[in-house]
Amino acid sequence: MIRFAPLLIVLAAGCLGTTDKGMTSADLALPGSDGNGDDLATGEAPADMAMPAGPADLGRTYSTDPGTFLGASRCAALGAILCDDFEAGKPGDKPNAQVWTPSGDVTLDSAQFARGKQALHLHIVGQAWATIAETKTFPAAGNHFFGRLFFRATAIPTTNPTAAHWTLVAGAGNGTPEIREGGISGKWGTGTDNRAAGGTGDWTNEDKDPTGAVKPVPANQWACIEWEYDGGKNETRFWWDGVEHPSMHTTSTLHGGDQTVPYLLPTFTNVKIGWMLYQAPVNPTTFDIWIDEIAIDSVRIGCNN
């Protein structure tokens, strides 16, 4: 099921958002999960740090307890501008063409899922890409939007002759460089590919959180990823399993590129989600990726909502 909500309606519907703090991890068990929440645990946060909701939060709370993340689809109650749980269609189908433009080996699959009974499945051999892209939520009000998705991979590339660099999310404008969330050398990373004259260069801010205990991107378990792209402030943020990673926060002057050039975000017209690997993988060379319950909204979404 794909749910769209006009922005003015979102402001009202979002006030109805609830959390599942009362549910236990056993209540949320599903195939591919052992029911104890370990499939999403990063070990980076206390069991539950649900934050009080403010006016801008539309009534949402933001748990860091992975035991509250999985289970039934929550798109209908979310009130987001876009939420796709990939429940429509049968295994083997393509995602809804009225919303997504697929590229590569992209199907629906019931072998793994974070919520509901199936998820988006990407099958990649070698350096091939597999993605879905949407333009329905753009232009974004104030050139500012948040995203949330659940991600699972059979393997994460960590080494090759140069660096294992891949993208999970890429936001861009018409003909402008991408702003990316993904990974490098086994860790999460955020950056751009702005190699044009005067651009900040092709770079990635590698995850350095928590200090002294950085964890790799997990394989064979679900991770909840959130991002914020604020074109009005030229600012990006990144959350993993409900925990923000400040080392991946960027501004026009806080970035990993050419420090003499400001890091400016484009006027966003699309977002692309999937698997984009920039170097030929060494071992393994085949990857299966599952992505579930993608949401786009004007305010932060959260992993438990």
C-alpha positions in Angstrom: 0.0 0.0 0.0 1.2 3.5 -0.9 -0.2 6.4 1.1 0.0 10.0 -0.1 -1.1 12.9 2.0 -1.4 16.5 0.8 0.8 18.7 3.0 -2.1 20.6 4.6 -3.7 17.3 5.5 -0.5 15.9 6.9 -0.4 18.6 9.6 -3.7 17.4 10.9 -3.3 13.6 10.3 0.2 13.6 11.9 -1.3 14.7 15.2 -2.8 11.2 15.4 0.6 9.4 15.2 1.2 6.9 18.0 4.0 4.7 19.0 4.1 1.0 19.9 6.0 1.4 23.2 3.6 -0.9 24.8 4.5 -3.8 22.5 7.4 -6.1 23.3 9.9 -7.4 20.9 8.2 -10.8 21.0 5.0 -9.1 19.8 7.0 -7.8 16.8 8.7 -11.0 15.9 8.7 -11.8 12.1 10.6 -14.2 9.8 14.2 -13.1 9.7 14.0 -11.7 13.2 14.6 -13.7 16.4 12.0 -11.6 18.2 14.4 -10.1 20.8 15.1 -6.9 18.8 18.7 -7.9 18.0 18.1 -7.7 14.3 18.1 -3.9 14.6 20.2 -3.3 17.7 23.3 -1.2 17.2 24.2 -1.0 20.9 24.4 2.7 20.6 21.5 3.8 22.8 19.6 3.0 26.0 16.7 0.6 25.6 14.2 3.4 25.1 14.7 7.1 24.8 11.3 8.2 23.4 11.4 12.0 23.3 8.5 14.2 24.2 6.7 15.5 21.1 6.8 19.2 20.3 4.5 21.1 18.0 6.8 20.5 15.0 6.8 16.8 15.7 3.1 16.3 14.8 2.6 14.2 17.9 5.3 11.7 17.0 7.7 10.2 19.5 11.2 9.0 18.6 12.1 5.7 20.2 15.7 4.3 20.0 14.4 0.8 21.2 14.6 -1.5 18.1 12.0 -3.7 19.8 9.4 -1.0 18.8 10.4 -0.8 15.2 9.2 -4.0 13.4 5.8 -5.7 12.9 2.7 -4.6 11.0 2.7 -1.8 8.4 2.2 1.7 10.0 1.8 3.7 6.8 -1.9 4.2 7.2 -1.5 5.8 10.6 1.7 7.8 9.9 0.2 10.7 8.1 3.3 11.3 6.0 3.4 12.9 2.6 4.5 9.6 1.1 4.7 6.1 2.8 5.1 2.9 0.8 5.1 -0.4 2.7 5.3 -2.5 -0.6 2.4 -4.6 0.4 0.5 -4.0 -2.9 1.2 -6.6 -5.6 2.5 -10.1 -5.4 6.2 -11.3 -5.0 8.1 -10.8 -8.2 6.1 -7.7 -9.2 7.7 -4.3 -9.8 7.0 -1.5 -7.3 4.1 0.8 -8.2 5.0 2.5 -11.4 2.7 5.5 -10.6 5.1 6.4 -7.8 8.5 4.8 -8.5 10.8 4.6 -11.5 12.7 1.3 -11.1 16.2 0.6 -12.6 17.9 -2.8 -12.5 16.8 -6.0 -10.8 14.1 -4.6 -8.5 11.1 -6.7 -7.4 8.7 -7.3 -4.5 9.7 -10.2 -2.2 8.3 -12.0 0.8 11.6 -13.7 1.9 12.5 -10.7 4.1 10.5 -7.8 5.5 10.7 -5.3 8.3 6.9 -4.6 8.4 3.9 -6.2 6.8 4.5 -9.3 4.8 6.9 -8.2 2.0 9.5 -5.7 1.0 11.4 -4.3 -2.0 14.1 -6.7 -3.1 17.2 -5.6 -5.1 19.5 -8.3 -6.6 23.0 -7.0 -7.6 25.9 -8.9 -9.2 29.2 -7.1 -9.4 29.1 -3.3 -9.8 25.6 -3.2 -11.2 23.1 -0.7 -9.7 19.4 -1.3 -8.7 17.3 1.6 -7.6 13.8 3.2 -7.4 13.3 7.0 -7.8 10.4 9.3 -7.2 9.5 12.9 -7.9 5.9 12.9 -6.5 6.9 14.6 -3.2 8.7 17.5 -4.9 9.1 20.4 -4.9 9.4 20.1 -1.1 8.1 23.0 1.0 11.1 25.2 1.8 13.3 22.8 -0.1 13.3 20.8 3.1 12.3 17.1 3.7 12.9 14.1 5.9 13.2 10.4 4.9 13.0 7.1 6.7 13.5 3.5 5.5 14.4 0.1 6.8 17.4 -1.6 5.2 18.9 -5.1 5.1 21.7 -6.5 3.1 23.3 -10.0 2.8 26.8 -8.3 2.8 28.4 -4.9 3.1 31.4 -4.2 0.9 34.4 -3.2 3.0 37.6 -3.5 0.9 38.8 -3.4 -2.7 41.9 -1.9 -4.4 40.6 1.7 -3.6 37.6 2.0 -1.3 34.3 0.3 -1.0 31.9 3.3 -1.5 28.2 2.8 -2.0 25.0 4.9 -1.8 21.6 4.0 -0.3 19.8 7.4 -0.7 20.5 10.1 -3.2 18.6 13.4 -3.4 19.2 15.8 -6.4 17.7 18.5 -8.5 17.5 18.7 -12.3 21.0 18.1 -13.5 22.6 18.9 -10.1 25.0 16.7 -8.1 23.6 14.2 -5.7 23.5 14.5 -1.9 24.1 11.0 -0.7 23.6 8.7 2.3 25.3 5.4 2.2 28.6 3.8 3.3 32.3 3.7 2.8 34.8 1.1 3.9 32.1 -0.7 5.9 30.8 2.3 7.8 27.9 4.8 7.2 28.8 7.9 5.3 27.2 11.1 3.8 28.5 13.3 1.0 28.2 14.5 -2.5 29.6 14.1 -6.0 30.0 17.8 -6.8 33.1 17.7 -9.0 32.0 20.7 -11.1 34.1 23.8 -11.2 33.7 25.5 -7.9 32.1 22.4 -6.4 33.1 20.9 -3.0 34.4 17.7 -4.7 33.6 14.0 -4.5 33.7 13.2 -0.8 32.1 11.4 2.1 31.9 12.1 5.8 32.6 8.7 7.4 30.6 7.8 10.5 32.6 8.4 13.7 29.9 7.9 16.2 29.8 7.0 19.0 33.3 8.2 19.7 35.7 5.3 20.3 33.0 2.7 19.6 32.0 3.2 15.9 30.0 0.2 14.6 30.1 -1.1 11.0 27.0 -1.2 8.8 25.3 -4.4 9.8 24.8 -7.3 7.4 21.9 -9.8 7.6 19.9 -7.6 10.0 17.5 -4.8 9.7 18.6 -1.2 10.2 16.4 1.9 10.4 17.8 4.9 8.5 16.6 8.5 8.7 17.9 11.6 6.9 17.1 15.3 6.7 17.9 17.5 3.7 17.3 21.2 4.4 18.1 23.1 1.3 17.0 26.4 2.9 19.8 26.1 5.4 22.2 23.9 3.3 22.2 21.3 6.1 21.9 17.5 6.3 21.5 15.1 9.3 21.5 11.3 9.7 20.0 8.9 12.2 20.6 5.2 12.7 18.0 3.2 14.7 16.7 6.5 16.1 20.1 7.8 17.2 21.6 10.9 15.4 25.2 10.6 14.3 26.7 14.1 14.6 29.8 13.2 12.6 27.6 12.9 9.6 25.9 16.3 10.1 26.8 18.8 7.3 26.4 22.5 6.8 27.7 24.9 4.1 30.9 25.3 6.1 31.0 21.9 8.0 31.8 19.3 5.4 34.5 17.0 4.1 35.1 18.7 0.8 37.1 21.7 -0.4 37.0 24.0 2.7 37.4 27.1 0.5 34.1 26.3 -1.2 30.7 26.3 0.6 28.7 23.0 0.5 25.4 24.1 -1.1 22.4 21.8 -1.5 20.4 21.8 -4.7 16.7 22.6 -5.2 15.6 19.0 -4.8 13.3 17.5 -7.5 13.8 13.8 -6.9 15.1 11.2 -4.5 16.6 7.8 -5.5 16.8 4.8 -3.2 18.6 1.5 -3.7 22.1 0.1 -4.1 24.7 2.2 -6.0 28.3 0.7 -5.7 31.1 2.8 -7.1 33.9 0.3 -7.2 34.0 -3.3 -8.4 33.5 -5.6 -5.4 36.1 -8.1 -4.5 34.5 -10.5 -2.0 31.6 -11.0 -2.1 30.5 -10.0 -5.6 26.8 -10.6 -5.3 24.4 -8.7 -3.0 20.8 -9.0 -2.1 19.2 -5.9 -0.5 15.8 -5.5 1.1 14.2 -2.1 1.7 10.9 -1.6 3.5 8.4 1.1 4.5 10.0 4.1 2.8 8.5 7.4 4.1 9.0 11.0 3.1 7.6 13.9 5.1 8.1 17.6 6.0 9.1 16.7 9.6 11.1 13.9 11.1 9.4 10.5 10.9 11.1 8.2 13.4 11.7 4.5 13.4 8.9 3.5 15.7 6.1 5.4 13.9 
